[in-house]
Every structure is written in structure tokens, then in C-alpha cells.
Amino acid sequence: MTPTPHLDDVSPRTTALIQRELEKRRFSALVAAIREHEARAAVRPVRERPHDQALYRRVLQLSGRGR
């Protein structure tokens, strides 16, 4: 049987790379959720709140899609 490496055996550099990848996945999931919300809101108009719009603009900027 091949031994399974433990996270304690992983180098700090590899741990940092894994952490960065997890953060990227979480951010991508957040952006996808916001896109889904925007798509639903476009179909069913709701009163836009300025602080919501500011948040959406900022997330789009961070994702590289915004202005």
C-alpha cells in the first residue's frame, strides 16, 4: 500500500499555492453567483439599490470584467 502524504508533509510553498487556488475558486464561485443574480434581476426588474450596484461593479472590476 502506498502511503498517503499528510498536509503536514507539504512544503510551505505548495501550501501557499494550494491556498491561492482555493481562494481563486471561492472568488470565481462568488462572481458566478453574482452573474446568476444579475441574470435573474434582468428578467424580473427590481428596484436597484445603490450599495448593491456598487458591490456588483467592484466585484466585476476585481474579476477583470468591469471598467
N, CA, C and O atoms as a Maestro MAE file, in Angstrom:
{
 s_m_m2io_version
 :::
 2.0.0
}

f_m_ct {
 s_m_title
 :::
 protein
 m_atom[268] {
  # First column is atom index #
  i_m_mmod_type
  r_m_x_coord
  r_m_y_coord
  r_m_z_coord
  i_m_residue_number
  s_m_chain_name
  s_m_pdb_residue_name
  s_m_pdb_atom_name
  i_m_atomic_number
  :::
  1 25 0.843 -1.174 0.000 1 A "MET " " N  " 7
  2 3 0.000 0.000 0.000 1 A "MET " " CA " 6
  3 2 0.898 1.250 0.000 1 A "MET " " C  " 6
  4 15 1.866 1.332 0.756 1 A "MET " " O  " 8
  5 25 0.563 2.203 -0.847 2 A "THR " " N  " 7
  6 3 1.329 3.438 -0.944 2 A "THR " " CA " 6
  7 2 0.897 4.393 0.166 2 A "THR " " C  " 6
  8 15 -0.297 4.604 0.378 2 A "THR " " O  " 8
  9 25 1.868 4.968 0.874 3 A "PRO " " N  " 7
  10 3 1.482 5.908 1.937 3 A "PRO " " CA " 6
  11 2 0.857 7.179 1.348 3 A "PRO " " C  " 6
  12 15 1.263 7.657 0.289 3 A "PRO " " O  " 8
  13 25 -0.113 7.698 2.043 4 A "THR " " N  " 7
  14 3 -0.771 8.935 1.638 4 A "THR " " CA " 6
  15 2 -0.075 10.098 2.327 4 A "THR " " C  " 6
  16 15 0.073 10.096 3.549 4 A "THR " " O  " 8
  17 25 0.357 11.098 1.551 5 A "PRO " " N  " 7
  18 3 1.018 12.240 2.192 5 A "PRO " " CA " 6
  19 2 0.043 13.034 3.063 5 A "PRO " " C  " 6
  20 15 -1.131 13.176 2.719 5 A "PRO " " O  " 8
  21 25 0.514 13.529 4.146 6 A "HIS " " N  " 7
  22 3 -0.290 14.363 5.036 6 A "HIS " " CA " 6
  23 2 0.001 15.825 4.723 6 A "HIS " " C  " 6
  24 15 1.059 16.160 4.190 6 A "HIS " " O  " 8
  25 25 -0.933 16.671 5.054 7 A "LEU " " N  " 7
  26 3 -0.723 18.100 4.792 7 A "LEU " " CA " 6
  27 2 0.471 18.636 5.559 7 A "LEU " " C  " 6
  28 15 1.095 19.608 5.133 7 A "LEU " " O  " 8
  29 25 0.796 18.017 6.680 8 A "ASP " " N  " 7
  30 3 1.956 18.464 7.451 8 A "ASP " " CA " 6
  31 2 3.261 18.213 6.687 8 A "ASP " " C  " 6
  32 15 4.276 18.857 6.954 8 A "ASP " " O  " 8
  33 25 3.228 17.273 5.735 9 A "ASP " " N  " 7
  34 3 4.410 16.935 4.966 9 A "ASP " " CA " 6
  35 2 4.583 17.808 3.725 9 A "ASP " " C  " 6
  36 15 5.579 17.673 3.015 9 A "ASP " " O  " 8
  37 25 3.639 18.692 3.456 10 A "VAL " " N  " 7
  38 3 3.669 19.541 2.268 10 A "VAL " " CA " 6
  39 2 4.508 20.781 2.565 10 A "VAL " " C  " 6
  40 15 4.441 21.348 3.656 10 A "VAL " " O  " 8
  41 25 5.296 21.187 1.577 11 A "SER " " N  " 7
  42 3 6.161 22.353 1.768 11 A "SER " " CA " 6
  43 2 5.329 23.631 1.917 11 A "SER " " C  " 6
  44 15 4.191 23.687 1.451 11 A "SER " " O  " 8
  45 25 5.888 24.643 2.558 12 A "PRO " " N  " 7
  46 3 5.161 25.909 2.701 12 A "PRO " " CA " 6
  47 2 4.797 26.523 1.349 12 A "PRO " " C  " 6
  48 15 3.739 27.136 1.210 12 A "PRO " " O  " 8
  49 25 5.661 26.362 0.364 13 A "ARG " " N  " 7
  50 3 5.387 26.916 -0.967 13 A "ARG " " CA " 6
  51 2 4.170 26.216 -1.582 13 A "ARG " " C  " 6
  52 15 3.291 26.868 -2.145 13 A "ARG " " O  " 8
  53 25 4.128 24.895 -1.470 14 A "THR " " N  " 7
  54 3 2.997 24.134 -2.001 14 A "THR " " CA " 6
  55 2 1.718 24.483 -1.247 14 A "THR " " C  " 6
  56 15 0.651 24.609 -1.848 14 A "THR " " O  " 8
  57 25 1.828 24.638 0.054 15 A "THR " " N  " 7
  58 3 0.667 25.029 0.860 15 A "THR " " CA " 6
  59 2 0.141 26.387 0.394 15 A "THR " " C  " 6
  60 15 -1.070 26.577 0.287 15 A "THR " " O  " 8
  61 25 1.040 27.329 0.118 16 A "ALA " " N  " 7
  62 3 0.633 28.653 -0.355 16 A "ALA " " CA " 6
  63 2 -0.044 28.555 -1.718 16 A "ALA " " C  " 6
  64 15 -1.030 29.246 -1.970 16 A "ALA " " O  " 8
  65 25 0.477 27.706 -2.592 17 A "LEU " " N  " 7
  66 3 -0.134 27.539 -3.913 17 A "LEU " " CA " 6
  67 2 -1.525 26.928 -3.805 17 A "LEU " " C  " 6
  68 15 -2.447 27.342 -4.508 17 A "LEU " " O  " 8
  69 25 -1.674 25.952 -2.930 18 A "ILE " " N  " 7
  70 3 -2.980 25.330 -2.714 18 A "ILE " " CA " 6
  71 2 -3.966 26.354 -2.160 18 A "ILE " " C  " 6
  72 15 -5.112 26.426 -2.603 18 A "ILE " " O  " 8
  73 25 -3.514 27.140 -1.193 19 A "GLN " " N  " 7
  74 3 -4.374 28.168 -0.595 19 A "GLN " " CA " 6
  75 2 -4.798 29.187 -1.641 19 A "GLN " " C  " 6
  76 15 -5.956 29.603 -1.673 19 A "GLN " " O  " 8
  77 25 -3.863 29.592 -2.499 20 A "ARG " " N  " 7
  78 3 -4.181 30.568 -3.544 20 A "ARG " " CA " 6
  79 2 -5.221 30.003 -4.514 20 A "ARG " " C  " 6
  80 15 -6.146 30.709 -4.916 20 A "ARG " " O  " 8
  81 25 -5.068 28.729 -4.888 21 A "GLU " " N  " 7
  82 3 -6.027 28.091 -5.786 21 A "GLU " " CA " 6
  83 2 -7.415 28.024 -5.140 21 A "GLU " " C  " 6
  84 15 -8.419 28.260 -5.812 21 A "GLU " " O  " 8
  85 25 -7.479 27.708 -3.860 22 A "LEU " " N  " 7
  86 3 -8.763 27.686 -3.155 22 A "LEU " " CA " 6
  87 2 -9.409 29.067 -3.136 22 A "LEU " " C  " 6
  88 15 -10.620 29.195 -3.314 22 A "LEU " " O  " 8
  89 25 -8.600 30.094 -2.921 23 A "GLU " " N  " 7
  90 3 -9.126 31.458 -2.913 23 A "GLU " " CA " 6
  91 2 -9.658 31.837 -4.293 23 A "GLU " " C  " 6
  92 15 -10.701 32.482 -4.403 23 A "GLU " " O  " 8
  93 25 -8.947 31.439 -5.342 24 A "LYS " " N  " 7
  94 3 -9.403 31.722 -6.701 24 A "LYS " " CA " 6
  95 2 -10.726 31.022 -6.988 24 A "LYS " " C  " 6
  96 15 -11.613 31.594 -7.623 24 A "LYS " " O  " 8
  97 25 -10.855 29.789 -6.523 25 A "ARG " " N  " 7
  98 3 -12.106 29.051 -6.730 25 A "ARG " " CA " 6
  99 2 -13.264 29.704 -5.980 25 A "ARG " " C  " 6
  100 15 -14.372 29.806 -6.506 25 A "ARG " " O  " 8
  101 25 -13.006 30.144 -4.755 26 A "ARG " " N  " 7
  102 3 -14.065 30.815 -3.980 26 A "ARG " " CA " 6
  103 2 -14.492 32.112 -4.663 26 A "ARG " " C  " 6
  104 15 -15.681 32.416 -4.756 26 A "ARG " " O  " 8
  105 25 -13.500 32.876 -5.141 27 A "PHE " " N  " 7
  106 3 -13.798 34.135 -5.816 27 A "PHE " " CA " 6
  107 2 -14.593 33.871 -7.095 27 A "PHE " " C  " 6
  108 15 -15.550 34.587 -7.390 27 A "PHE " " O  " 8
  109 25 -14.204 32.855 -7.847 28 A "SER " " N  " 7
  110 3 -14.922 32.506 -9.071 28 A "SER " " CA " 6
  111 2 -16.359 32.113 -8.761 28 A "SER " " C  " 6
  112 15 -17.275 32.472 -9.500 28 A "SER " " O  " 8
  113 25 -16.558 31.382 -7.681 29 A "ALA " " N  " 7
  114 3 -17.911 30.994 -7.277 29 A "ALA " " CA " 6
  115 2 -18.735 32.225 -6.907 29 A "ALA " " C  " 6
  116 15 -19.919 32.304 -7.235 29 A "ALA " " O  " 8
  117 25 -18.113 33.179 -6.227 30 A "LEU " " N  " 7
  118 3 -18.804 34.416 -5.871 30 A "LEU " " CA " 6
  119 2 -19.202 35.182 -7.123 30 A "LEU " " C  " 6
  120 15 -20.333 35.658 -7.226 30 A "LEU " " O  " 8
  121 25 -18.294 35.304 -8.063 31 A "VAL " " N  " 7
  122 3 -18.586 36.011 -9.305 31 A "VAL " " CA " 6
  123 2 -19.710 35.299 -10.058 31 A "VAL " " C  " 6
  124 15 -20.601 35.955 -10.598 31 A "VAL " " O  " 8
  125 25 -19.679 33.974 -10.100 32 A "ALA " " N  " 7
  126 3 -20.735 33.222 -10.781 32 A "ALA " " CA " 6
  127 2 -22.090 33.452 -10.116 32 A "ALA " " C  " 6
  128 15 -23.103 33.585 -10.802 32 A "ALA " " O  " 8
  129 25 -22.111 33.499 -8.798 33 A "ALA " " N  " 7
  130 3 -23.368 33.741 -8.084 33 A "ALA " " CA " 6
  131 2 -23.905 35.135 -8.395 33 A "ALA " " C  " 6
  132 15 -25.112 35.321 -8.550 33 A "ALA " " O  " 8
  133 25 -23.018 36.099 -8.484 34 A "ILE " " N  " 7
  134 3 -23.452 37.464 -8.799 34 A "ILE " " CA " 6
  135 2 -23.962 37.534 -10.231 34 A "ILE " " C  " 6
  136 15 -24.964 38.200 -10.493 34 A "ILE " " O  " 8
  137 25 -23.296 36.864 -11.156 35 A "ARG " " N  " 7
  138 3 -23.776 36.838 -12.547 35 A "ARG " " CA " 6
  139 2 -25.161 36.205 -12.628 35 A "ARG " " C  " 6
  140 15 -26.032 36.693 -13.347 35 A "ARG " " O  " 8
  141 25 -25.358 35.123 -11.893 36 A "GLU " " N  " 7
  142 3 -26.667 34.469 -11.871 36 A "GLU " " CA " 6
  143 2 -27.724 35.415 -11.300 36 A "GLU " " C  " 6
  144 15 -28.834 35.502 -11.823 36 A "GLU " " O  " 8
  145 25 -27.379 36.109 -10.244 37 A "HIS " " N  " 7
  146 3 -28.300 37.079 -9.639 37 A "HIS " " CA " 6
  147 2 -28.642 38.186 -10.631 37 A "HIS " " C  " 6
  148 15 -29.801 38.581 -10.754 37 A "HIS " " O  " 8
  149 25 -27.625 38.686 -11.339 38 A "GLU " " N  " 7
  150 3 -27.866 39.738 -12.325 38 A "GLU " " CA " 6
  151 2 -28.784 39.250 -13.434 38 A "GLU " " C  " 6
  152 15 -29.665 39.984 -13.881 38 A "GLU " " O  " 8
  153 25 -28.582 38.011 -13.880 39 A "ALA " " N  " 7
  154 3 -29.421 37.451 -14.943 39 A "ALA " " CA " 6
  155 2 -30.877 37.350 -14.493 39 A "ALA " " C  " 6
  156 15 -31.793 37.676 -15.248 39 A "ALA " " O  " 8
  157 25 -31.081 36.894 -13.258 40 A "ARG " " N  " 7
  158 3 -32.455 36.809 -12.734 40 A "ARG " " CA " 6
  159 2 -33.068 38.198 -12.569 40 A "ARG " " C  " 6
  160 15 -34.253 38.394 -12.839 40 A "ARG " " O  " 8
  161 25 -32.268 39.149 -12.129 41 A "ALA " " N  " 7
  162 3 -32.779 40.505 -11.922 41 A "ALA " " CA " 6
  163 2 -33.128 41.159 -13.257 41 A "ALA " " C  " 6
  164 15 -34.042 41.981 -13.326 41 A "ALA " " O  " 8
  165 25 -32.408 40.799 -14.310 42 A "ALA " " N  " 7
  166 3 -32.695 41.369 -15.626 42 A "ALA " " CA " 6
  167 2 -34.039 40.880 -16.154 42 A "ALA " " C  " 6
  168 15 -34.733 41.603 -16.869 42 A "ALA " " O  " 8
  169 25 -34.400 39.656 -15.801 43 A "VAL " " N  " 7
  170 3 -35.677 39.093 -16.235 43 A "VAL " " CA " 6
  171 2 -36.823 39.665 -15.412 43 A "VAL " " C  " 6
  172 15 -37.897 39.960 -15.938 43 A "VAL " " O  " 8
  173 25 -36.585 39.816 -14.134 44 A "ARG " " N  " 7
  174 3 -37.607 40.319 -13.218 44 A "ARG " " CA " 6
  175 2 -37.088 41.617 -12.597 44 A "ARG " " C  " 6
  176 15 -36.365 41.582 -11.602 44 A "ARG " " O  " 8
  177 25 -37.452 42.753 -13.179 45 A "PRO " " N  " 7
  178 3 -36.917 44.019 -12.672 45 A "PRO " " CA " 6
  179 2 -37.274 44.267 -11.205 45 A "PRO " " C  " 6
  180 15 -38.415 44.087 -10.779 45 A "PRO " " O  " 8
  181 25 -36.276 44.679 -10.465 46 A "VAL " " N  " 7
  182 3 -36.469 45.081 -9.081 46 A "VAL " " CA " 6
  183 2 -35.822 46.441 -8.895 46 A "VAL " " C  " 6
  184 15 -34.948 46.841 -9.665 46 A "VAL " " O  " 8
  185 25 -36.250 47.125 -7.892 47 A "ARG " " N  " 7
  186 3 -35.664 48.426 -7.611 47 A "ARG " " CA " 6
  187 2 -34.193 48.246 -7.250 47 A "ARG " " C  " 6
  188 15 -33.869 47.531 -6.302 47 A "ARG " " O  " 8
  189 25 -33.312 48.883 -7.993 48 A "GLU " " N  " 7
  190 3 -31.876 48.759 -7.729 48 A "GLU " " CA " 6
  191 2 -31.494 49.634 -6.549 48 A "GLU " " C  " 6
  192 15 -31.905 50.790 -6.442 48 A "GLU " " O  " 8
  193 25 -30.700 49.054 -5.672 49 A "ARG " " N  " 7
  194 3 -30.197 49.809 -4.533 49 A "ARG " " CA " 6
  195 2 -28.764 50.228 -4.842 49 A "ARG " " C  " 6
  196 15 -27.974 49.413 -5.318 49 A "ARG " " O  " 8
  197 25 -28.422 51.475 -4.580 50 A "PRO " " N  " 7
  198 3 -27.084 51.971 -4.929 50 A "PRO " " CA " 6
  199 2 -25.942 51.151 -4.326 50 A "PRO " " C  " 6
  200 15 -24.929 50.933 -4.991 50 A "PRO " " O  " 8
  201 25 -26.087 50.696 -3.086 51 A "HIS " " N  " 7
  202 3 -24.990 49.942 -2.479 51 A "HIS " " CA " 6
  203 2 -24.836 48.569 -3.130 51 A "HIS " " C  " 6
  204 15 -23.730 48.032 -3.184 51 A "HIS " " O  " 8
  205 25 -25.945 47.990 -3.628 52 A "ASP " " N  " 7
  206 3 -25.842 46.731 -4.363 52 A "ASP " " CA " 6
  207 2 -25.087 46.953 -5.672 52 A "ASP " " C  " 6
  208 15 -24.201 46.178 -6.032 52 A "ASP " " O  " 8
  209 25 -25.445 48.002 -6.362 53 A "GLN " " N  " 7
  210 3 -24.790 48.290 -7.639 53 A "GLN " " CA " 6
  211 2 -23.295 48.555 -7.444 53 A "GLN " " C  " 6
  212 15 -22.478 48.136 -8.264 53 A "GLN " " O  " 8
  213 25 -22.941 49.242 -6.373 54 A "ALA " " N  " 7
  214 3 -21.520 49.500 -6.092 54 A "ALA " " CA " 6
  215 2 -20.777 48.187 -5.847 54 A "ALA " " C  " 6
  216 15 -19.650 48.010 -6.311 54 A "ALA " " O  " 8
  217 25 -21.407 47.276 -5.122 55 A "LEU " " N  " 7
  218 3 -20.798 45.974 -4.874 55 A "LEU " " CA " 6
  219 2 -20.612 45.203 -6.179 55 A "LEU " " C  " 6
  220 15 -19.539 44.651 -6.421 55 A "LEU " " O  " 8
  221 25 -21.634 45.160 -7.012 56 A "TYR " " N  " 7
  222 3 -21.540 44.440 -8.279 56 A "TYR " " CA " 6
  223 2 -20.426 45.018 -9.146 56 A "TYR " " C  " 6
  224 15 -19.637 44.277 -9.732 56 A "TYR " " O  " 8
  225 25 -20.366 46.356 -9.224 57 A "ARG " " N  " 7
  226 3 -19.309 46.983 -10.024 57 A "ARG " " CA " 6
  227 2 -17.926 46.613 -9.510 57 A "ARG " " C  " 6
  228 15 -17.021 46.335 -10.297 57 A "ARG " " O  " 8
  229 25 -17.761 46.609 -8.189 58 A "ARG " " N  " 7
  230 3 -16.455 46.291 -7.604 58 A "ARG " " CA " 6
  231 2 -16.054 44.842 -7.874 58 A "ARG " " C  " 6
  232 15 -14.901 44.570 -8.210 58 A "ARG " " O  " 8
  233 25 -16.999 43.913 -7.728 59 A "VAL " " N  " 7
  234 3 -16.686 42.504 -7.999 59 A "VAL " " CA " 6
  235 2 -16.325 42.322 -9.468 59 A "VAL " " C  " 6
  236 15 -15.392 41.586 -9.788 59 A "VAL " " O  " 8
  237 25 -17.052 42.983 -10.364 60 A "LEU " " N  " 7
  238 3 -16.724 42.880 -11.775 60 A "LEU " " CA " 6
  239 2 -15.340 43.475 -12.072 60 A "LEU " " C  " 6
  240 15 -14.600 42.941 -12.898 60 A "LEU " " O  " 8
  241 25 -14.999 44.565 -11.410 61 A "GLN " " N  " 7
  242 3 -13.658 45.141 -11.565 61 A "GLN " " CA " 6
  243 2 -12.599 44.138 -11.119 61 A "GLN " " C  " 6
  244 15 -11.605 43.926 -11.814 61 A "GLN " " O  " 8
  245 25 -12.812 43.531 -9.974 62 A "LEU " " N  " 7
  246 3 -11.843 42.588 -9.446 62 A "LEU " " CA " 6
  247 2 -11.709 41.345 -10.332 62 A "LEU " " C  " 6
  248 15 -10.643 40.733 -10.402 62 A "LEU " " O  " 8
  249 25 -12.804 40.983 -11.003 63 A "SER " " N  " 7
  250 3 -12.768 39.791 -11.848 63 A "SER " " CA " 6
  251 2 -12.207 40.101 -13.234 63 A "SER " " C  " 6
  252 15 -12.002 39.188 -14.034 63 A "SER " " O  " 8
  253 25 -11.958 41.372 -13.528 64 A "GLY " " N  " 7
  254 3 -11.415 41.742 -14.818 64 A "GLY " " CA " 6
  255 2 -12.461 42.017 -15.872 64 A "GLY " " C  " 6
  256 15 -12.119 42.282 -17.024 64 A "GLY " " O  " 8
  257 25 -13.739 41.962 -15.501 65 A "ARG " " N  " 7
  258 3 -14.814 42.201 -16.459 65 A "ARG " " CA " 6
  259 2 -15.327 43.633 -16.404 65 A "ARG " " C  " 6
  260 15 -16.010 44.084 -17.323 65 A "ARG " " O  " 8
  261 25 -15.006 44.343 -15.341 66 A "GLY " " N  " 7
  262 3 -15.555 45.686 -15.162 66 A "GLY " " CA " 6
  263 2 -14.669 46.759 -15.741 66 A "GLY " " C  " 6
  264 15 -13.590 46.494 -16.271 66 A "GLY " " O  " 8
  265 25 -15.146 47.956 -15.628 67 A "ARG " " N  " 7
  266 3 -14.413 49.123 -16.160 67 A "ARG " " CA " 6
  267 2 -13.363 49.595 -15.196 67 A "ARG " " C  " 6
  268 15 -12.655 50.562 -15.479 67 A "ARG " " O  " 8
  :::
 }
 m_bond[267] {
  # First column is bond index #
  i_m_from
  i_m_to
  i_m_order
  :::
  1 1 2 1
  2 2 3 1
  3 3 4 2
  4 3 5 1
  5 5 6 1
  6 6 7 1
  7 7 8 2
  8 7 9 1
  9 9 10 1
  10 10 11 1
  11 11 12 2
  12 11 13 1
  13 13 14 1
  14 14 15 1
  15 15 16 2
  16 15 17 1
  17 17 18 1
  18 18 19 1
  19 19 20 2
  20 19 21 1
  21 21 22 1
  22 22 23 1
  23 23 24 2
  24 23 25 1
  25 25 26 1
  26 26 27 1
  27 27 28 2
  28 27 29 1
  29 29 30 1
  30 30 31 1
  31 31 32 2
  32 31 33 1
  33 33 34 1
  34 34 35 1
  35 35 36 2
  36 35 37 1
  37 37 38 1
  38 38 39 1
  39 39 40 2
  40 39 41 1
  41 41 42 1
  42 42 43 1
  43 43 44 2
  44 43 45 1
  45 45 46 1
  46 46 47 1
  47 47 48 2
  48 47 49 1
  49 49 50 1
  50 50 51 1
  51 51 52 2
  52 51 53 1
  53 53 54 1
  54 54 55 1
  55 55 56 2
  56 55 57 1
  57 57 58 1
  58 58 59 1
  59 59 60 2
  60 59 61 1
  61 61 62 1
  62 62 63 1
  63 63 64 2
  64 63 65 1
  65 65 66 1
  66 66 67 1
  67 67 68 2
  68 67 69 1
  69 69 70 1
  70 70 71 1
  71 71 72 2
  72 71 73 1
  73 73 74 1
  74 74 75 1
  75 75 76 2
  76 75 77 1
  77 77 78 1
  78 78 79 1
  79 79 80 2
  80 79 81 1
  81 81 82 1
  82 82 83 1
  83 83 84 2
  84 83 85 1
  85 85 86 1
  86 86 87 1
  87 87 88 2
  88 87 89 1
  89 89 90 1
  90 90 91 1
  91 91 92 2
  92 91 93 1
  93 93 94 1
  94 94 95 1
  95 95 96 2
  96 95 97 1
  97 97 98 1
  98 98 99 1
  99 99 100 2
  100 99 101 1
  101 101 102 1
  102 102 103 1
  103 103 104 2
  104 103 105 1
  105 105 106 1
  106 106 107 1
  107 107 108 2
  108 107 109 1
  109 109 110 1
  110 110 111 1
  111 111 112 2
  112 111 113 1
  113 113 114 1
  114 114 115 1
  115 115 116 2
  116 115 117 1
  117 117 118 1
  118 118 119 1
  119 119 120 2
  120 119 121 1
  121 121 122 1
  122 122 123 1
  123 123 124 2
  124 123 125 1
  125 125 126 1
  126 126 127 1
  127 127 128 2
  128 127 129 1
  129 129 130 1
  130 130 131 1
  131 131 132 2
  132 131 133 1
  133 133 134 1
  134 134 135 1
  135 135 136 2
  136 135 137 1
  137 137 138 1
  138 138 139 1
  139 139 140 2
  140 139 141 1
  141 141 142 1
  142 142 143 1
  143 143 144 2
  144 143 145 1
  145 145 146 1
  146 146 147 1
  147 147 148 2
  148 147 149 1
  149 149 150 1
  150 150 151 1
  151 151 152 2
  152 151 153 1
  153 153 154 1
  154 154 155 1
  155 155 156 2
  156 155 157 1
  157 157 158 1
  158 158 159 1
  159 159 160 2
  160 159 161 1
  161 161 162 1
  162 162 163 1
  163 163 164 2
  164 163 165 1
  165 165 166 1
  166 166 167 1
  167 167 168 2
  168 167 169 1
  169 169 170 1
  170 170 171 1
  171 171 172 2
  172 171 173 1
  173 173 174 1
  174 174 175 1
  175 175 176 2
  176 175 177 1
  177 177 178 1
  178 178 179 1
  179 179 180 2
  180 179 181 1
  181 181 182 1
  182 182 183 1
  183 183 184 2
  184 183 185 1
  185 185 186 1
  186 186 187 1
  187 187 188 2
  188 187 189 1
  189 189 190 1
  190 190 191 1
  191 191 192 2
  192 191 193 1
  193 193 194 1
  194 194 195 1
  195 195 196 2
  196 195 197 1
  197 197 198 1
  198 198 199 1
  199 199 200 2
  200 199 201 1
  201 201 202 1
  202 202 203 1
  203 203 204 2
  204 203 205 1
  205 205 206 1
  206 206 207 1
  207 207 208 2
  208 207 209 1
  209 209 210 1
  210 210 211 1
  211 211 212 2
  212 211 213 1
  213 213 214 1
  214 214 215 1
  215 215 216 2
  216 215 217 1
  217 217 218 1
  218 218 219 1
  219 219 220 2
  220 219 221 1
  221 221 222 1
  222 222 223 1
  223 223 224 2
  224 223 225 1
  225 225 226 1
  226 226 227 1
  227 227 228 2
  228 227 229 1
  229 229 230 1
  230 230 231 1
  231 231 232 2
  232 231 233 1
  233 233 234 1
  234 234 235 1
  235 235 236 2
  236 235 237 1
  237 237 238 1
  238 238 239 1
  239 239 240 2
  240 239 241 1
  241 241 242 1
  242 242 243 1
  243 243 244 2
  244 243 245 1
  245 245 246 1
  246 246 247 1
  247 247 248 2
  248 247 249 1
  249 249 250 1
  250 250 251 1
  251 251 252 2
  252 251 253 1
  253 253 254 1
  254 254 255 1
  255 255 256 2
  256 255 257 1
  257 257 258 1
  258 258 259 1
  259 259 260 2
  260 259 261 1
  261 261 262 1
  262 262 263 1
  263 263 264 2
  264 263 265 1
  265 265 266 1
  266 266 267 1
  267 267 268 2
  :::
 }
}
